[in-house]
């Protein structure tokens, strides 16, 4: 089983909010995940750019969740901005040959994200360029959604098929009222991406300590 990780998900409306949220957690964790939406793959649109992110230069290692069509058109701008790990959706229109070229030429890490209703066979022909899988616990685009338990079987299947692969779960990750974090860890996930569970907490430091305690049981 790969190493377990806690990764705060940063869903920001603009560059100012992006910096504020990064500043809240960058000294407390090893990784942070930036959500970027193009207004096409999902209705929501991020009002910041790779140039905005470059100015922030966070302490924690950044990864970028691209909820965007044709990610091959923008991924290189984000590489120049300092991102070395990308999550792209199998459901998005994508030039996979170009993605493979970018992957091989730039030594980045690449995760494939799969939505709750997407069958895992959609991943089959792309596994040669994959460092991990992101299983969405909710439908992408909005925060504070309810976790969809049907993904637990998908996680179990992926873990049985790929025992050494990083399996990340993004969306609906909470300790209360239902401990969905424990559920996905037991199913075989090793990376927990949490957004509202962290950023809506009155004490972010204490919340992150609680989450680390949970994932390291």
Helices and strands as residue ranges (DSSP letters): E 5-10, H 15-25, E 31-37, H 50-56, E 61-67, G 71-73, H 75-80, E 85-89, H 96-106, E 109-114, G 120-129, E 132-136, H 151-161, E 166-170, H 180-187, E 191-194, H 196-199, H 204-215
